[in-house]
Amino acid sequence: MINFYLEMILLALTLHFIGDFLLQTHQMACNKSKSTKWLLYHVSVYSFCFLIMGVRFAIFMFATHYVIDYFTSRITSKLWAKEDYHNFFVVIGMDQLLHMFCIIAAVYRFYVMEAVI
């Protein structure tokens, strides 16, 4: 059973990479810190990747990704403008760590807890 949960985490991490990096366009990346429209585009494309893991899983990822990126994209855009590159990358790292925590929490909630109930 542990192998199944590890496989789900690895699948979710792969989907995260696809949605957060490969499918994020230049316009999304540059404008999500200034425009709710572009942030919603990014988060929608990102979350669409997770539909393979279930609708509730994808909705959870949508909500958490939106909140995290809402704050971190605004912080990083200010740091980049100030040429504070070290702290820019610290916040990028924190952003990714928070996304990883959310992925693990989602796998736990929608796979582990569902199996227990």
C-alpha positions as CSV (number, residue, x, y, z in Angstrom):
1,M,0.0,0.0,0.0
2,I,2.9,2.4,0.8
3,N,4.1,1.9,-2.8
4,F,0.7,3.1,-4.1
5,Y,0.9,6.3,-2.1
6,L,4.5,7.0,-3.2
7,E,3.4,6.5,-6.8
8,M,0.6,9.0,-6.2
9,I,3.0,11.5,-4.8
10,L,5.4,11.0,-7.7
11,L,2.6,11.3,-10.2
12,A,1.3,14.5,-8.5
13,L,4.9,16.0,-8.4
14,T,5.3,15.3,-12.1
15,L,1.9,16.9,-12.8
16,H,3.0,19.8,-10.7
17,F,6.1,20.3,-12.8
18,I,4.1,20.0,-16.0
19,G,1.4,22.5,-14.9
20,D,3.6,25.0,-13.0
21,F,6.5,25.1,-15.5
22,L,6.0,23.4,-18.9
23,L,2.5,24.7,-19.5
24,Q,2.9,28.2,-17.9
25,T,3.3,30.6,-20.8
26,H,5.5,33.7,-20.7
27,Q,2.4,35.9,-20.5
28,M,1.2,33.9,-17.4
29,A,4.5,34.1,-15.7
30,C,5.0,37.8,-16.3
31,N,1.4,39.0,-15.6
32,K,0.1,36.7,-12.8
33,S,1.6,39.1,-10.2
34,K,-0.4,42.0,-11.6
35,S,-3.5,40.5,-13.0
36,T,-6.1,38.2,-11.4
37,K,-7.1,37.2,-15.0
38,W,-3.6,35.9,-15.8
39,L,-3.3,34.3,-12.3
40,L,-6.6,32.5,-12.9
41,Y,-5.4,31.4,-16.4
42,H,-2.2,29.9,-14.9
43,V,-4.0,28.2,-12.0
44,S,-6.7,26.8,-14.2
45,V,-4.1,25.3,-16.6
46,Y,-2.1,24.0,-13.7
47,S,-5.2,22.4,-12.0
48,F,-6.4,20.9,-15.2
49,C,-3.3,18.6,-15.1
50,F,-4.6,17.2,-11.8
51,L,-8.0,16.0,-13.1
52,I,-6.4,12.6,-13.8
53,M,-6.2,12.3,-10.0
54,G,-9.8,13.2,-9.4
55,V,-12.0,16.3,-9.5
56,R,-11.8,17.0,-5.8
57,F,-8.0,16.6,-6.0
58,A,-7.9,19.1,-8.8
59,I,-10.2,21.6,-7.0
60,F,-8.0,21.4,-3.9
61,M,-4.9,22.0,-6.0
62,F,-6.6,25.0,-7.7
63,A,-7.5,26.6,-4.4
64,T,-4.1,26.1,-2.7
65,H,-2.1,27.0,-5.8
66,Y,-4.1,30.2,-6.3
67,V,-3.5,31.4,-2.7
68,I,0.2,30.5,-2.7
69,D,0.8,32.1,-6.1
70,Y,-1.3,35.2,-5.3
71,F,1.2,36.1,-2.6
72,T,4.5,34.7,-3.8
73,S,4.1,36.2,-7.3
74,R,3.6,39.6,-5.9
75,I,6.5,39.3,-3.6
76,T,8.9,38.0,-6.2
77,S,7.9,40.7,-8.8
78,K,8.9,43.3,-6.2
79,L,12.1,41.6,-5.3
80,W,13.0,41.2,-9.0
81,A,12.3,44.9,-9.7
82,K,14.7,45.8,-6.8
83,E,17.3,43.4,-8.2
84,D,17.2,41.5,-4.9
85,Y,17.9,38.2,-6.7
86,H,18.9,36.2,-3.6
87,N,15.6,36.8,-1.8
88,F,13.7,36.4,-5.1
89,F,15.0,32.9,-5.3
90,V,14.4,32.3,-1.6
91,V,10.7,33.1,-2.2
92,I,10.6,30.9,-5.3
93,G,12.0,28.1,-3.2
94,M,9.4,28.8,-0.5
95,D,6.7,28.8,-3.1
96,Q,7.7,25.4,-4.4
97,L,8.0,24.0,-0.9
98,L,4.5,25.2,-0.1
99,H,3.2,23.5,-3.3
100,M,5.0,20.3,-2.3
101,F,3.3,20.4,1.1
102,C,-0.1,20.9,-0.6
103,I,0.6,18.0,-2.9
104,I,1.5,15.7,0.0
105,A,-1.6,16.9,1.9
106,A,-3.8,16.3,-1.0
107,V,-2.5,12.7,-1.6
108,Y,-3.0,12.1,2.1
109,R,-6.5,13.5,2.2
110,F,-7.9,12.1,-1.1
111,Y,-6.1,8.7,-1.1
112,V,-4.9,7.7,2.4
113,M,-7.9,9.1,4.3
114,E,-10.4,7.7,1.7
115,A,-8.8,4.3,2.1
116,V,-9.3,4.5,5.9
117,I,-12.9,5.6,5.8
